[in-house]
Amino acid sequence: MLVLTAGGLVTTALRLWWQARRTTDATFTEFYRASIKPLVAFLILQGATLAEAADIAQDTMISAYHHWHTIAHPHAWTRRVASRAVIRHRVNQPETPTDPLPHSLLLRAGDIEGWELR
């Protein structure tokens, strides 16, 4: 939307905003292309599966784009945010046992004597 005023201040402000936005987009795009694969690899090393790592990396990059103007160190910021997301994902994921235990690990009263004889 262009609004022309007598001094052209609004038009100039919009033009400057648009140029800043394009510069931000270009800078972020360059960062994204250089960082997404190493970030996924980092998350896999943190214990995420490939699918989890890809999802978390993408969510992290979306958040980075929204906060881009406030991030001083984008590589460190994205790794910290992504590693915290992996931890949250692991903590909130229910644990499902694969096999039942063969017997109770607790000793019963009669088992103590057998254990002492070993």
N, C-alpha and C positions, 0 to 999 in steps of 0.2 A: 504494500500500500504506500503510495507516494502522496505526500501532502506538501503542496507548495506554499510557502509563506513568502512574505516580502523579502526576508533575508536569506531564505533557502536553508535555514538551520535544520529543519526536520529532514529534508532531503539529504543533506550532508551527514547527519547523524545516522540515518538509515544506511547510507552508502558505507560509512565506516563500520557500522555493525555487521553488515553483510560481508565486508572484506575480512573482518576479524573472525567471523564464523567460518568462512572458507579456509582461512589459515589454520584455525583450530581443527577443522575436519581433515585437512591434508596432513597435519602433524599427527593427529590421532590415527589416521589410516596407515601412515608409515609405521607408527609404533605397533599397531595391531598386527600388521603383516609380519613384522620382525619378531614379535613376542608370543604369538598364539601357540605355535608348536612347542617352543621351549617351556611355556607355561603348562601345557598338557603333560609334557614329559616330567616336569617337576611334580605335578599332582600324582602321576602314576608312581613316582618314587616315594611319595607321601602315603601310598597305600590305596589310592583310588583305582577303580577299574578304568578301562579306556573310555567307556560310555560316561561314567561319573566324571572323569577328568575333563572330557570335552564339554559336558553340560556346565560344570562349575567354572571352567575357563571362560565359556561364553557369557555366563551370568556376571562374572567378574569384569569382563571387558565392557559389558553394558553399563555396569556401575562406574567403571573408570571413565567412560565417555560422559556420563552425567556429572561427574565430579572433576572433569579434566582441568578446568580452570583453577582448581585448588590443589592439585597434586604436584608436589615438588619433585618427587622421585618415582616416576611411574613404574619402573621395574620392581622396585622394592614394595611399592604400594600394592600392585597386583598380586605379587607372591604372598604377601601377608594376608590380604583379603581372601585369596583362594585357599591358602592353607587353613585358615580359620573355618572356611566353608566346608572343607573336607572333614575337619574335626567335628563340626556340628552335624554333618551328614552321618558320620560313623556313630556318634553318640545317640542320635535319634533313630537309628536303624535297629529294629528288633533282632536279637540274636536267635538264630534257628539252629538247634543241634542237628547234626547229620546222622548220628547213630546213638542209640541208647547206651548208657553205661552198662557193662556186663554185670556188675554187682556194686553194692554200696561200698564206698570208700571208707565209711565209718566202721570202726571196730565194734563188734558186739561183745558182751561180757565174756562169752565162751571163747572168742577169737583171741583174746589177750594171751591166754596160756599157750596156744599154738604159735603165736607170734614170738613169745619169749623163748620157745624151744628152738627156733631157727638159728 
